């Protein structure tokens, strides 16, 4: 039985990102504004014909390219509308393209630019004769440019490095206790946890719960596993699996490094010395991971979107496409967050031991609240259709703090800003946000 075709928003409403009542022959919004109201034409569907042998073979009607372009442009959902990802290109283009370098922050936030107008760059693999594909907003090459603080902070900043290290320790404890934190997503290892991460996780659980009687044993285990993991060869591919392998070993080594560098109160100066020796290894592995992710252009995602024709209906195809996109964002965002954590912790340790540290920079990060906490592809996709993800470099918090209350920004970046601004200034901003908003911020300093 054929399914009922869903009426799409008219071209005028879709282009202006406004809700369309989809009435025929003209929607009410166009009538009120006395503008022409036109609806996109239906797509040409893949049909099957019966051969003389009685078998089904697909037949394809060549589409008019002008009609296809009009329909793609009109498929972007308006605010508040239901999830409707009809093709891969439409999904990756839908109001997600906020990929802004650090120096733009004040201008763009001041003008409230429409993120849907920020074009996504087409990517074409020269070795692949196939058509060009549109990169998702979170894979844009410019988002991997290392951003650094352009100048010294205005006036003295009272930064408590020990407070920041305790905060990171609390985040690692949250992973050991609840299975997730601000830089390790709850769904990242839901079905498959690599062996190196399993070893680091069990070591961390033992470390956070050990009593004095077994303290030396736990630290010896951490030391042995640290010495073993640094002997691993790096992954050799830059596809999604290769990036996942890079991320796993970087996260595992970071756990051992953190235990080794900051366990002085629990003993084992030898472990601290070994951790110091392998701190350059951790930075090198981080650089290798970033180089691998820069080479990733979503090739396997594009292939996946072309091979889900087995799905029985449009809903299944839309569901599986959006799920793959969400999982890929989750992986890429995990790379971004571990880069920020590692550099912040390593620089803090250097400042605490040597009295100085050089700014190593940061890649862009998704700082809009709710994206990291989304528990499903549907929730994440619906959120992305309703507001900007704010993919920005987090080293200049001032313009963002002036534009947004605390509850609209991700808790992870707020934690990181304590290291930049100091606890007193952060607390002042959090208090102001609490007074001006009915919702209370979840971060205290």
C-alpha positions in Angstrom: 0.0 0.0 0.0 1.7 3.3 -1.0 2.6 5.7 1.8 1.0 9.1 2.0 3.4 11.8 0.7 4.2 14.5 3.2 3.7 18.1 2.1 6.8 20.2 2.5 7.3 23.8 3.5 6.9 26.3 0.7 10.1 27.8 -0.8 9.6 31.2 0.7 9.1 29.9 4.3 12.0 27.4 4.0 14.5 30.0 2.7 13.6 32.4 5.5 13.6 29.6 8.1 10.0 30.2 9.3 7.2 27.9 10.1 4.9 27.1 7.2 1.3 25.9 7.6 1.6 24.1 4.2 -1.9 25.1 3.2 -2.8 24.8 -0.5 -2.7 26.6 -2.8 -0.9 29.2 -0.7 0.2 29.2 2.9 -1.1 31.9 5.3 2.4 33.5 5.8 2.8 34.2 2.1 -0.8 35.5 1.9 -0.1 37.9 4.8 3.1 39.1 3.2 1.6 39.3 -0.3 4.4 37.2 -1.8 4.3 34.3 -4.3 3.8 31.0 -2.6 5.4 28.0 -4.4 5.9 24.4 -3.2 8.8 22.2 -4.2 8.0 19.4 -6.7 8.1 15.9 -5.6 11.3 13.8 -6.1 11.5 11.2 -8.8 11.5 7.8 -7.2 13.3 4.6 -8.0 10.8 2.3 -9.7 10.9 -1.4 -10.4 9.8 -3.1 -13.6 9.0 -6.7 -14.3 11.1 -8.4 -16.9 10.1 -11.2 -19.2 11.5 -13.7 -16.8 9.2 -12.4 -14.1 12.0 -10.8 -12.0 12.0 -7.3 -10.6 14.7 -4.8 -11.9 15.1 -1.2 -10.9 14.5 1.5 -13.4 15.5 5.1 -12.9 14.0 8.3 -14.3 16.7 10.9 -14.9 15.7 14.0 -12.8 15.8 17.6 -13.9 18.8 19.1 -12.1 17.1 22.4 -11.6 14.2 20.8 -9.9 16.6 18.8 -7.7 18.4 21.9 -6.6 15.2 23.7 -5.8 13.9 20.8 -3.8 17.2 20.5 -1.8 17.1 24.1 -0.9 13.5 23.9 0.2 13.9 20.8 2.4 15.6 22.6 5.3 13.2 22.4 8.2 11.9 25.5 9.9 12.2 26.0 13.6 10.0 23.7 15.6 9.1 21.5 12.7 9.4 17.7 12.9 12.7 15.9 12.1 12.8 15.4 8.3 16.2 14.4 6.9 15.4 13.3 3.4 18.9 13.1 2.0 22.4 13.2 3.3 23.2 16.6 1.7 20.1 18.2 3.2 21.0 16.8 6.6 24.5 18.1 6.8 23.4 21.5 5.4 20.5 22.1 7.8 21.3 25.1 10.0 24.5 23.6 11.4 27.2 25.5 9.7 28.7 27.7 12.5 32.4 27.0 11.8 33.9 30.3 12.9 37.6 31.2 13.5 38.5 32.7 16.8 38.9 36.3 15.6 35.3 36.6 14.4 33.6 36.0 17.8 32.6 39.6 18.7 31.5 40.6 15.2 29.3 37.5 14.5 27.8 37.4 17.9 27.0 41.1 17.8 25.2 40.8 14.4 23.4 37.5 15.2 24.3 36.1 11.8 22.0 33.4 10.5 24.0 30.2 10.6 22.1 28.8 7.7 23.6 31.4 5.4 27.1 30.1 6.1 27.8 27.9 3.1 29.4 24.4 3.5 32.4 23.7 1.3 32.0 20.9 -1.2 34.7 18.2 -0.9 35.9 16.2 -3.8 38.3 13.3 -3.6 40.6 13.5 -6.6 41.0 9.7 -6.7 37.3 9.2 -6.7 35.5 10.1 -9.9 32.2 10.2 -8.1 30.2 13.4 -7.4 31.3 16.1 -4.9 29.8 15.8 -1.4 29.1 18.4 1.2 31.1 18.2 4.4 29.2 18.2 7.7 29.7 21.4 9.7 31.8 19.6 12.3 34.3 18.3 9.6 35.1 21.6 8.0 38.8 22.0 7.6 38.8 25.5 9.2 37.6 24.0 12.5 40.9 22.2 13.0 43.0 25.3 12.8 44.8 25.7 16.1 43.6 28.9 17.7 45.8 30.7 20.3 45.2 33.6 22.7 46.1 36.7 20.6 47.3 38.8 23.5 47.9 38.9 27.2 44.8 39.1 29.5 43.8 42.6 30.5 44.8 43.1 34.2 45.8 40.4 36.6 44.0 37.0 36.6 43.9 35.0 39.8 44.1 31.4 38.4 44.0 28.5 40.8 45.7 25.6 38.9 45.1 23.2 41.8 41.4 23.9 41.6 41.4 23.1 37.9 43.4 19.8 38.4 40.9 18.8 41.1 38.1 19.5 38.7 39.6 17.3 36.0 40.1 14.6 38.7 36.4 14.8 39.5 35.6 14.4 35.9 37.8 11.2 35.7 36.1 10.0 38.9 32.7 10.6 37.2 33.7 8.4 34.3 34.8 5.6 36.7 31.6 6.0 38.6 28.9 6.8 36.0 30.5 5.8 32.8 30.7 9.3 31.2 32.0 12.8 31.8 32.5 16.1 30.0 35.0 14.7 27.5 34.1 10.9 27.4 30.6 10.5 26.1 28.2 7.9 27.6 27.6 6.4 24.1 31.2 6.4 22.9 32.0 2.9 24.2 28.5 1.6 24.7 29.0 -1.5 22.5 32.7 -1.8 22.0 35.4 -0.6 24.5 38.9 -1.1 23.1 41.3 -3.2 25.3 43.6 -0.2 26.0 40.6 1.8 27.3 39.4 -1.2 29.3 42.8 -1.4 31.1 42.8 2.3 31.7 39.2 2.2 33.0 39.8 -0.6 35.5 43.0 1.0 36.7 41.2 4.3 37.2 38.4 2.5 39.1 40.9 0.9 41.4 42.9 4.1 41.9 39.8 6.2 42.8 38.6 3.6 45.3 41.8 2.2 46.8 42.6 2.2 50.5 46.1 2.6 52.0 46.6 -1.1 52.2 46.5 -1.6 48.4 47.7 1.9 47.3 51.2 0.7 46.3 49.8 -2.2 44.3 47.4 0.0 42.3 50.2 2.5 41.5 52.4 -0.4 40.4 49.7 -1.6 38.0 49.3 2.0 36.7 53.1 2.2 36.2 53.3 -1.2 34.3 50.4 -0.3 32.1 51.8 3.1 31.3 55.1 1.5 30.3 53.3 -1.0 28.1 50.9 1.3 26.2 53.6 3.7 25.0 55.0 0.7 23.0 51.9 0.5 20.8 52.2 1.3 17.2 50.0 4.2 15.9 46.9 3.4 13.8 47.6 3.5 10.1 44.2 4.7 8.7 42.4 8.0 8.8 38.8 6.7 8.4 36.3 6.7 11.2 37.8 3.4 12.7 41.3 4.8 12.5 40.2 8.0 14.3 38.5 5.9 17.0 41.7 3.9 17.5 43.7 7.1 17.9 41.2 8.4 20.4 41.2 5.3 22.4 44.9 5.1 23.0 45.1 8.9 23.6 42.4 8.7 26.3 44.0 5.6 27.9 47.5 7.2 28.0 46.0 10.4 29.5 44.5 8.4 32.3 47.9 6.9 33.2 49.6 10.2 32.8 47.1 12.0 35.1 47.5 9.3 37.8 51.3 9.5 37.5 51.6 13.3 37.5 49.2 14.1 40.3 49.4 11.2 42.7 52.1 12.8 45.0 49.8 12.7 48.0 49.5 9.0 47.6 53.1 8.2 47.0 55.2 6.7 44.1 57.7 9.3 43.0 58.9 6.8 40.5 55.6 6.7 38.7 55.6 10.5 38.6 59.1 10.5 37.0 58.0 8.0 34.4 54.8 10.0 33.7 57.0 13.1 33.2 59.2 11.2 30.7 56.1 10.2 28.6 54.4 13.5 28.7 55.9 14.4 25.3 54.7 11.0 24.0 51.1 12.0 25.0 51.5 15.3 23.1 52.9 13.5 20.1 50.0 11.0 20.0 47.6 13.9 20.3 49.2 15.6 17.3 49.0 12.3 15.3 45.3 12.0 16.1 44.6 15.6 15.0 46.5 15.0 11.7 44.4 11.9 11.1 41.1 13.6 11.7 42.1 16.5 9.4 42.3 13.9 6.6 38.9 12.5 7.3 36.3 13.9 4.9 33.3 11.7 5.8 34.0 9.3 3.0 32.5 6.3 4.8 29.4 8.4 5.7 28.8 9.3 2.1 29.2 5.7 1.2 26.8 4.7 3.9 24.2 7.2 2.8 24.3 5.7 -0.7 24.0 2.1 0.5 20.9 2.3 2.8 18.6 1.6 -0.1 17.7 -1.7 1.7 15.6 0.3 4.1 11.9 -0.4 3.6 10.7 3.2 3.8 11.8 6.9 4.0 11.6 6.9 7.8 14.1 4.0 8.1 16.5 5.8 5.7 16.2 9.1 7.5 16.6 7.4 10.9 19.8 5.5 9.9 21.3 8.5 8.2 20.8 10.8 11.1 22.1 8.1 13.5 25.3 7.8 11.6 25.8 11.5 11.5 25.2 11.8 15.2 27.7 9.0 16.0 30.3 10.6 13.8 29.8 14.0 15.5 30.1 12.3 18.8 33.5 10.8 17.8 34.8 14.0 16.4 33.6 16.1 19.3 35.4 13.6 21.7 38.6 14.3 19.7 38.1 18.0 20.2 37.5 17.8 23.9 40.4 15.4 24.8 42.7 17.8 22.9 41.6 20.7 25.1 41.8 18.6 28.3 45.3 17.2 27.6 46.8 20.6 26.6 45.2 22.3 29.6 46.4 19.6 32.1 49.9 19.4 30.6 50.3 23.2 30.6 49.0 23.4 34.1 51.5 20.8 35.3 54.3 22.7 33.6 53.3 25.9 35.2 53.0 24.3 38.6 56.5 22.7 38.4 58.5 25.2 36.3 56.6 28.4 37.0 55.6 29.0 33.3 53.8 27.4 30.4 53.4 28.3 26.7 49.9 28.5 25.2 49.6 25.5 23.0 46.3 26.5 21.5 42.9 24.9 21.0 40.8 23.6 18.1 37.1 24.6 17.9 34.6 23.1 20.2 30.8 22.7 20.2 29.8 24.9 23.2 26.0 25.2 22.8 24.3 23.4 25.7 22.4 20.2 25.1 24.4 18.8 22.2 26.8 16.7 24.3 24.0 15.7 26.6 21.7 14.5 23.8 20.8 10.9 24.4 19.7 9.9 20.9 20.2 10.9 17.2 16.6 12.3 17.2 17.2 14.5 20.2 20.5 15.7 18.8 19.1 16.4 15.3 16.1 18.2 16.6 18.3 20.4 18.7 20.5 21.1 15.7 17.5 22.3 13.8 16.4 24.6 16.5 19.6 26.4 17.4 23.2 27.0 16.5 25.8 24.4 17.8 28.2 27.3 18.4 31.3 25.5 17.1 34.0 28.0 18.2 37.5 28.3 19.6 37.1 28.6 23.4 40.2 30.7 24.2 38.3 34.1 24.1 35.3 33.6 26.4 34.5 37.3 26.9 32.3 38.0 23.8 30.5 34.7 24.4 29.9 35.4 28.0 28.5 38.8 27.1 26.1 37.3 24.6 24.9 34.2 26.3 23.8 33.3 29.9 25.6 30.4 31.5 22.9 27.8 31.1 23.0 28.2 27.3 26.6 27.1 27.1 28.1 23.7 27.6 29.3 22.8 31.1 32.6 21.5 29.8 33.6 24.8 28.3 32.5 26.7 31.4 34.9 24.4 33.4 37.7 25.2 31.0 37.0 28.9 31.3 37.8 28.8 35.0 41.4 28.1 33.9 41.4 31.2 31.6 39.5 33.7 33.7 40.0 32.5 37.3 37.3 31.3 39.7 36.3 34.8 41.0 35.4 36.2 37.5 33.7 33.0 36.5 31.6 33.0 39.7 30.6 36.6 39.0 29.3 35.6 35.5 27.5 32.6 36.9 25.8 34.6 39.6 24.7 37.2 37.0 23.3 34.5 34.8 21.4 32.9 37.7 19.8 36.3 38.5 18.7 37.0 35.0 17.4 33.5 34.1 14.8 31.3 35.8 17.1 28.3 35.3 20.1 27.9 37.5 23.6 27.1 36.2 25.0 23.7 37.1 28.6 24.8 37.6 30.1 26.2 40.8 33.6 27.3 41.3 
